[in-house]
Amino acid sequence: MDQSQLIQKIEELSLNALPAMQTQIYDGWVIRFADGYMKRANSIAPIYLSNENVKKKVLNCEQLYFARNGKAIYKMTPQSKPNNLDSVLAESLGMSWREQQVFKY
């Protein structure tokens, strides 16, 4: 198993280890809602490839969280899809890194 496969496997395991109240799969992204209890359980995990226009997808995700009185939090890893998602978030929404946690795989 190469490093990218290992990171994806760890992400899948972590998503299952801390379940959210509601989970949606949206074009390769795992969108989780837990009524604001925890960041990880209220976040978007962009861990699979997608086909939709990324800027449109980001705006749709923002609307999903806004409808629940929340803010979209993206759980970024070296395997986040697409590879330039962090720059798309910064360009589209003015998002920046708020908190960084580093784990060694």
DSSP file (Angstrom, degrees, kcal/mol; ACC not computed):
  #  RESIDUE AA STRUCTURE BP1 BP2  ACC     N-H-->O    O-->H-N    N-H-->O    O-->H-N    TCO  KAPPA ALPHA  PHI   PSI    X-CA   Y-CA   Z-CA
    1    1 A M              0   0    0      0, 0.0     2,-0.0     0, 0.0     0, 0.0   0.000 360.0 360.0 360.0 124.4    0.0    0.0    0.0
    2    2 A D     >  -     0   0    0      1,-0.1     4,-2.2     4,-0.0     5,-0.2  -0.276 360.0 -96.3 -82.0 175.2    1.5    3.3   -1.0
    3    3 A Q  H  > S+     0   0    0      1,-0.2     4,-2.6     2,-0.2     5,-0.2   0.875 122.0  52.3 -62.5 -40.3    1.3    6.5    1.0
    4    4 A S  H  > S+     0   0    0      1,-0.2     4,-2.1     2,-0.2    -1,-0.2   0.894 111.4  47.3 -65.2 -38.1   -1.7    7.9   -0.8
    5    5 A Q  H  > S+     0   0    0      2,-0.2     4,-2.4     1,-0.2    -1,-0.2   0.890 111.7  51.5 -67.4 -38.7   -3.7    4.7   -0.3
    6    6 A L  H  X S+     0   0    0     -4,-2.2     4,-2.5     2,-0.2    -2,-0.2   0.922 109.6  48.9 -63.8 -45.1   -2.7    4.7    3.3
    7    7 A I  H  X S+     0   0    0     -4,-2.6     4,-2.4     1,-0.2    -2,-0.2   0.923 112.0  48.8 -61.6 -44.4   -3.9    8.2    3.9
    8    8 A Q  H  X S+     0   0    0     -4,-2.1     4,-2.4     1,-0.2    -1,-0.2   0.909 111.3  50.1 -63.1 -41.0   -7.2    7.5    2.2
    9    9 A K  H  X S+     0   0    0     -4,-2.4     4,-2.5     2,-0.2    -2,-0.2   0.914 110.6  49.4 -63.0 -43.3   -7.7    4.4    4.3
   10   10 A I  H  X S+     0   0    0     -4,-2.5     4,-2.6     2,-0.2    -1,-0.2   0.900 110.5  51.1 -63.3 -40.6   -6.9    6.3    7.5
   11   11 A E  H  X S+     0   0    0     -4,-2.4     4,-2.1     2,-0.2    -2,-0.2   0.922 110.3  48.9 -62.4 -44.0   -9.4    9.0    6.5
   12   12 A E  H  X S+     0   0    0     -4,-2.4     4,-1.7     1,-0.2    -2,-0.2   0.918 112.5  48.3 -61.7 -43.6  -12.1    6.4    5.8
   13   13 A L  H  X S+     0   0    0     -4,-2.5     4,-2.0     1,-0.2    -2,-0.2   0.902 110.8  50.4 -64.0 -41.3  -11.4    4.7    9.2
   14   14 A S  H  X S+     0   0    0     -4,-2.6     4,-1.4     1,-0.2    -1,-0.2   0.866 107.8  53.4 -67.7 -34.7  -11.6    8.1   11.0
   15   15 A L  H  < S+     0   0    0     -4,-2.1    -1,-0.2     1,-0.2    -2,-0.2   0.884 113.9  42.8 -64.9 -37.8  -14.9    9.0    9.4
   16   16 A N  H  < S+     0   0    0     -4,-1.7    -2,-0.2     1,-0.2    -1,-0.2   0.781 108.7  58.5 -78.1 -27.6  -16.4    5.7   10.6
   17   17 A A  H  < S+     0   0    0     -4,-2.0    -2,-0.2     1,-0.3    -1,-0.2   0.818 114.1  36.4 -73.4 -30.3  -14.8    5.9   14.0
   18   18 A L  S  < S-     0   0    0     -4,-1.4    -1,-0.3    -5,-0.1    -4,-0.0  -0.774  88.4-160.4-122.8  84.9  -16.5    9.2   14.8
   19   19 A P        -     0   0    0      0, 0.0     2,-0.2     0, 0.0    -3,-0.1  -0.283   5.8-139.6 -70.4 150.5  -20.0    9.0   13.2
   20   20 A A        -     0   0    0     -5,-0.2    14,-0.2     1,-0.1     3,-0.1  -0.601  24.3-114.0 -97.5 165.1  -22.0   12.1   12.4
   21   21 A M  S    S+     0   0    0     12,-1.0     2,-0.4     1,-0.3    13,-0.2   0.848 104.1  15.6 -66.9 -33.2  -25.8   12.3   12.9
   22   22 A Q  E     -A   33   0A   0     11,-2.2    11,-2.9    19,-0.2     2,-0.4  -0.998  68.6-171.7-143.6 138.5  -26.2   12.6    9.1
   23   23 A T  E     -A   32   0A   0     -2,-0.4     2,-0.4     9,-0.2     9,-0.2  -0.995   2.2-174.0-131.5 136.1  -23.8   11.9    6.3
   24   24 A Q  E     -A   31   0A   0      7,-3.0     7,-3.4    -2,-0.4     2,-0.6  -0.974  18.2-143.3-126.0 143.4  -24.2   12.6    2.6
   25   25 A I  E     -A   30   0A   0     -2,-0.4     2,-0.5     5,-0.2     5,-0.2  -0.939  21.9-177.0-102.6 121.8  -22.0   11.6   -0.3
   26   26 A Y  E >   -A   29   0A   0      3,-3.0     3,-1.8    -2,-0.6    -2,-0.0  -0.884  65.2 -44.6-126.1  99.1  -21.9   14.4   -2.8
   27   27 A D  T 3  S-     0   0    0     -2,-0.5    25,-0.2     1,-0.3     3,-0.1   0.880 124.7 -34.7  48.3  49.0  -19.9   13.7   -5.9
   28   28 A G  T 3  S+     0   0    0      1,-0.3    20,-1.6    22,-0.1     2,-0.4   0.325 117.3 107.0  93.4  -8.6  -16.9   12.2   -4.1
   29   29 A W  E <   -A   26   0A   0     -3,-1.8    -3,-3.0    17,-0.2     2,-0.7  -0.863  63.3-138.2-105.3 139.6  -17.1   14.3   -1.0
   30   30 A V  E     -AB  25  45A   0     15,-2.4    15,-3.1    -2,-0.4     2,-0.5  -0.866  20.5-164.9 -96.9 115.6  -18.3   13.1    2.4
   31   31 A I  E     -AB  24  44A   0     -7,-3.4    -7,-3.0    -2,-0.7     2,-0.4  -0.899   7.2-168.4-107.8 124.0  -20.5   15.7    4.0
   32   32 A R  E     -A   23   0A   0     11,-2.3     2,-0.4    -2,-0.5    -9,-0.2  -0.908  10.2-171.3-122.3 139.5  -21.2   15.3    7.7
   33   33 A F  E     +A   22   0A   0    -11,-2.9   -11,-2.2    -2,-0.4   -12,-1.0  -0.991  17.7 159.7-128.5 134.5  -23.6   17.0   10.0
   34   34 A A    >   -     0   0    0     -2,-0.4     3,-1.6   -14,-0.2     8,-0.1  -0.032  66.2 -97.7-142.4  32.5  -23.8   16.7   13.8
   35   35 A D  T 3  S-     0   0    0      1,-0.3     7,-0.1     6,-0.1    -2,-0.1   0.826  80.2 -58.8  53.2  36.4  -25.7   19.8   14.9
   36   36 A G  T 3  S+     0   0    0      2,-0.2    -1,-0.3     5,-0.1     3,-0.1   0.531 101.6 127.0  80.4   6.9  -22.5   21.6   15.7
   37   37 A Y  S <  S+     0   0    0     -3,-1.6     2,-0.3     1,-0.2    -2,-0.1   0.909  76.9   4.0 -67.6 -42.7  -21.2   19.2   18.3
   38   38 A M     >  -     0   0    0      1,-0.1     4,-0.7    -4,-0.1    -1,-0.2  -0.994  61.7-129.0-144.7 147.8  -17.7   18.6   16.9
   39   39 A K  T >4 S+     0   0    0     -2,-0.3     3,-1.0     1,-0.2    -1,-0.1   0.938 109.5  50.8 -61.2 -46.6  -15.7   20.0   14.0
   40   40 A R  T 34 S+     0   0    0      1,-0.3     3,-0.5     2,-0.1    -1,-0.2   0.874 112.4  46.2 -61.9 -37.3  -14.8   16.6   12.6
   41   41 A A  T 34 S+     0   0    0      1,-0.3    -1,-0.3   -22,-0.1   -19,-0.2   0.546 114.3  51.0 -82.8  -6.7  -18.4   15.4   12.7
   42   42 A N  S << S+     0   0    0     -3,-1.0     2,-0.3    -4,-0.7    31,-0.3  -0.549  97.2  96.9-122.3  62.9  -19.5   18.7   11.1
   43   43 A S        -     0   0    0     -3,-0.5   -11,-2.3    -2,-0.1     2,-0.5  -0.931  70.0-114.7-148.9 167.9  -17.1   18.8    8.2
   44   44 A I  E     -Bc  31  74A   0     29,-3.1    31,-3.1    -2,-0.3   -13,-0.2  -0.937  21.9-163.0-108.3 124.8  -16.6   18.0    4.5
   45   45 A A  E     -B   30   0A   0    -15,-3.1   -15,-2.4    -2,-0.5     2,-1.9  -0.884   0.6-165.9-109.7  99.8  -14.0   15.3    3.7
   46   46 A P        +     0   0    0      0, 0.0    35,-3.0     0, 0.0   -17,-0.2  -0.484  39.5 135.3 -84.1  71.0  -13.1   15.7    0.0
   47   47 A I        +     0   0    0     -2,-1.9     2,-0.3   -19,-0.3   -18,-0.2   0.532  50.9  60.1-102.7  -6.2  -11.4   12.3   -0.2
   48   48 A Y  S    S-     0   0    0    -20,-1.6    33,-0.2    -3,-0.3   -18,-0.0  -0.864  89.5 -93.4-121.7 157.5  -12.7   10.9   -3.5
   49   49 A L        -     0   0    0     -2,-0.3     2,-0.3    31,-0.0    -2,-0.1  -0.280  44.1-164.3 -62.7 150.9  -12.5   12.1   -7.1
   50   50 A S        -     0   0    0    -22,-0.1   -22,-0.1     1,-0.1     4,-0.1  -0.891  24.8-155.9-136.7 167.0  -15.3   14.2   -8.4
   51   51 A N        +     0   0    0     -2,-0.3     3,-0.1   -24,-0.1    -1,-0.1   0.627  62.2  97.4-115.7 -23.2  -16.7   15.4  -11.7
   52   52 A E  S    S-     0   0    0    -25,-0.2     2,-0.1     1,-0.1    -2,-0.1  -0.294  90.7 -85.9 -72.0 154.3  -18.7   18.5  -10.8
   53   53 A N     >  -     0   0    0      1,-0.1     4,-2.4     2,-0.1     5,-0.2  -0.421  40.0-138.8 -56.9 126.7  -17.3   22.0  -11.3
   54   54 A V  H  > S+     0   0    0      1,-0.2     4,-2.7     2,-0.2     5,-0.2   0.882  98.1  51.4 -65.4 -41.5  -15.4   22.6   -8.0
   55   55 A K  H  > S+     0   0    0      1,-0.2     4,-2.0     2,-0.2    -1,-0.2   0.916 112.8  46.5 -63.4 -41.2  -16.4   26.2   -7.5
   56   56 A K  H  > S+     0   0    0      2,-0.2     4,-2.2     1,-0.2    -1,-0.2   0.905 112.4  51.3 -64.6 -41.0  -20.1   25.3   -8.0
   57   57 A K  H  X S+     0   0    0     -4,-2.4     4,-2.3     2,-0.2    -2,-0.2   0.903 108.0  51.4 -63.8 -42.6  -19.7   22.3   -5.6
   58   58 A V  H  X S+     0   0    0     -4,-2.7     4,-2.4     1,-0.2    -1,-0.2   0.919 110.4  49.1 -61.0 -44.6  -18.1   24.5   -2.9
   59   59 A L  H  X S+     0   0    0     -4,-2.0     4,-2.0     1,-0.2    -1,-0.2   0.888 110.0  51.4 -64.0 -38.9  -21.0   27.0   -3.2
   60   60 A N  H  X S+     0   0    0     -4,-2.2     4,-1.9     2,-0.2    -1,-0.2   0.904 110.6  48.7 -63.3 -41.1  -23.5   24.1   -2.9
   61   61 A C  H  X S+     0   0    0     -4,-2.3     4,-2.0     2,-0.2     5,-0.2   0.905 108.2  54.0 -65.3 -41.3  -21.8   22.8    0.2
   62   62 A E  H  X S+     0   0    0     -4,-2.4     4,-2.6     1,-0.2    -1,-0.2   0.911 108.2  50.4 -58.0 -42.2  -21.8   26.3    1.7
   63   63 A Q  H  X S+     0   0    0     -4,-2.0     4,-2.3     1,-0.2    -1,-0.2   0.876 105.9  55.6 -65.7 -37.8  -25.5   26.4    1.2
   64   64 A L  H  < S+     0   0    0     -4,-1.9     4,-0.5     1,-0.2    -1,-0.2   0.920 113.8  40.0 -60.2 -44.0  -26.1   23.0    2.9
   65   65 A Y  H ><>S+     0   0    0     -4,-2.0     5,-3.0     1,-0.2     3,-0.9   0.877 112.4  55.4 -73.8 -38.1  -24.3   24.2    6.0
   66   66 A F  H ><5S+     0   0    0     -4,-2.6     3,-2.0     1,-0.3    -2,-0.2   0.895 101.9  58.0 -60.8 -39.5  -25.9   27.7    5.9
   67   67 A A  T 3<5S+     0   0    0     -4,-2.3    -1,-0.3     1,-0.3    -2,-0.2   0.738 109.2  46.0 -62.5 -21.9  -29.3   26.0    5.9
   68   68 A R  T < 5S-     0   0    0     -3,-0.9    -1,-0.3    -4,-0.5    -2,-0.2   0.154 121.3-108.4-104.7  17.2  -28.4   24.4    9.1
   69   69 A N  T < 5S+     0   0    0     -3,-2.0     2,-0.2     1,-0.2    -3,-0.2   0.836  83.0 114.2  60.0  36.0  -27.0   27.6   10.7
   70   70 A G      < -     0   0    0     -5,-3.0     2,-0.4    -8,-0.1    -1,-0.2  -0.728  64.7-116.7-127.3 177.4  -23.5   26.3   10.4
   71   71 A K        -     0   0    0     -2,-0.2     2,-0.3    -3,-0.1    -9,-0.1  -0.925  33.6-110.4-115.8 141.9  -20.2   27.0    8.6
   72   72 A A        -     0   0    0     -2,-0.4     2,-0.5   -10,-0.1   -29,-0.1  -0.555  31.8-168.0 -72.3 130.0  -18.6   24.6    6.1
   73   73 A I        -     0   0    0     -2,-0.3   -29,-3.1   -31,-0.3     2,-0.5  -0.987   8.5-150.2-119.5 126.7  -15.4   23.2    7.5
   74   74 A Y  B     -c   44   0A   0     -2,-0.5     2,-1.1   -31,-0.2   -29,-0.2  -0.862   5.7-146.6-101.9 125.6  -13.2   21.3    5.1
   75   75 A K        -     0   0    0    -31,-3.1     2,-0.3    -2,-0.5   -32,-0.0  -0.777  27.4-164.1 -90.6  97.9  -11.0   18.5    6.4
   76   76 A M        +     0   0    0     -2,-1.1   -29,-0.1   -31,-0.1   -31,-0.0  -0.644  17.4 164.5 -92.3 139.0   -8.0   18.8    4.2
   77   77 A T    >   -     0   0    0     -2,-0.3     3,-1.9   -31,-0.2   -69,-0.0  -0.863  56.3 -93.9-136.1 172.0   -5.3   16.1    3.8
   78   78 A P  T 3  S+     0   0    0      0, 0.0   -74,-0.1     0, 0.0    -2,-0.0   0.705 127.4  53.9 -61.1 -16.1   -2.6   15.6    1.2
   79   79 A Q  T 3  S+     0   0    0      2,-0.1     4,-0.1   -72,-0.0    -3,-0.0   0.309  76.7 135.7-100.6   7.8   -5.1   13.4   -0.6
   80   80 A S    <   -     0   0    0     -3,-1.9   -33,-0.2     3,-0.1     5,-0.2  -0.282  59.3-100.4 -58.8 141.2   -7.9   16.0   -0.8
   81   81 A K  S    S+     0   0    0    -35,-3.0   -33,-0.2   -33,-0.2     2,-0.2  -0.942 102.6  31.4-116.5 131.3   -9.6   16.0   -4.2
   82   82 A P  S >  S-     0   0    0      0, 0.0     3,-1.8     0, 0.0     4,-0.2   0.615  85.1-134.2 -74.8 167.3   -9.0   18.0   -6.3
   83   83 A N  T 3  S+     0   0    0      1,-0.3     3,-0.3    -2,-0.2    -3,-0.1   0.766 104.1  50.4 -61.5 -26.5   -5.4   18.7   -5.5
   84   84 A N  T 3> S+     0   0    0      1,-0.2     4,-1.9     2,-0.1     3,-0.5   0.121  72.8 118.4 -98.7  21.0   -5.9   22.5   -5.8
   85   85 A L  H <>  +     0   0    0     -3,-1.8     4,-2.7     1,-0.2     5,-0.2   0.865  69.8  57.4 -58.0 -39.6   -8.9   22.6   -3.5
   86   86 A D  H  > S+     0   0    0     -3,-0.3     4,-1.9     1,-0.2    -1,-0.2   0.900 109.2  45.2 -61.0 -39.7   -7.2   24.9   -0.9
   87   87 A S  H  > S+     0   0    0     -3,-0.5     4,-2.5     2,-0.2    -1,-0.2   0.856 111.5  52.9 -72.5 -33.4   -6.5   27.5   -3.6
   88   88 A V  H  X S+     0   0    0     -4,-1.9     4,-3.2     2,-0.2     5,-0.4   0.918 109.6  49.3 -64.1 -43.1  -10.1   27.2   -5.0
   89   89 A L  H  X S+     0   0    0     -4,-2.7     4,-2.0     1,-0.2     6,-1.7   0.903 113.0  46.7 -62.4 -41.9  -11.5   27.8   -1.4
   90   90 A A  H  X S+     0   0    0     -4,-1.9     4,-1.1     4,-0.3    -2,-0.2   0.914 117.9  42.3 -66.1 -42.7   -9.3   30.8   -1.0
   91   91 A E  H  < S+     0   0    0     -4,-2.5    -2,-0.2     2,-0.2    -1,-0.2   0.914 121.3  38.5 -71.5 -44.2  -10.2   32.2   -4.4
   92   92 A S  H  < S+     0   0    0     -4,-3.2    -3,-0.2    -5,-0.2    -2,-0.2   0.891 136.2  12.0 -76.6 -41.1  -13.9   31.5   -4.3
   93   93 A L  H  < S-     0   0    0     -4,-2.0    -3,-0.2    -5,-0.4    -2,-0.2   0.409  94.6-114.1-122.1  -0.7  -14.8   32.2   -0.7
   94   94 A G     <  +     0   0    0     -4,-1.1    -4,-0.3    -5,-0.5    -3,-0.1   0.746  60.0 162.6  70.0  21.0  -11.8   34.0    0.8
   95   95 A M        -     0   0    0     -6,-1.7     2,-0.3    -7,-0.1    -1,-0.2  -0.389  13.8-179.6 -73.2 151.2  -11.2   31.0    3.1
   96   96 A S        -     0   0    0     -3,-0.1     2,-0.3    -2,-0.1    -9,-0.0  -0.925  41.6 -73.0-141.6 168.6   -7.9   30.6    4.7
   97   97 A W        +     0   0    0     -2,-0.3     3,-0.1     1,-0.2   -11,-0.0  -0.480  45.5 173.4 -64.1 124.6   -6.4   28.0    7.1
   98   98 A R        +     0   0    0      1,-0.4     2,-0.4    -2,-0.3    -1,-0.2   0.763  68.7   6.0 -99.4 -37.0   -7.9   28.5   10.5
   99   99 A E        -     0   0    0      2,-0.0     2,-0.5     0, 0.0    -1,-0.4  -0.993  64.1-161.1-150.0 136.1   -6.4   25.6   12.3
  100  100 A Q        -     0   0    0     -2,-0.4     2,-0.4    -3,-0.1    -3,-0.0  -0.984   4.7-174.3-126.3 131.0   -3.8   23.1   11.2
  101  101 A Q        -     0   0    0     -2,-0.5     2,-0.5     2,-0.0    -2,-0.0  -0.986  13.7-151.6-120.7 133.1   -3.3   19.7   12.8
  102  102 A V        +     0   0    0     -2,-0.4     2,-0.4     2,-0.0    -2,-0.0  -0.909  15.3 177.5-111.7 127.1   -0.4   17.7   11.6
  103  103 A F        -     0   0    0     -2,-0.5     2,-0.6     0, 0.0    -2,-0.0  -0.972  24.3-134.3-123.7 140.7   -0.4   13.9   11.8
  104  104 A K              0   0    0     -2,-0.4    -2,-0.0     1,-0.1     0, 0.0  -0.844 360.0 360.0 -96.7 126.9    2.4   11.7   10.5
  105  105 A Y              0   0    0     -2,-0.6    -1,-0.1     0, 0.0   -95,-0.0   0.423 360.0 360.0 -91.3 360.0    1.2    8.7    8.4
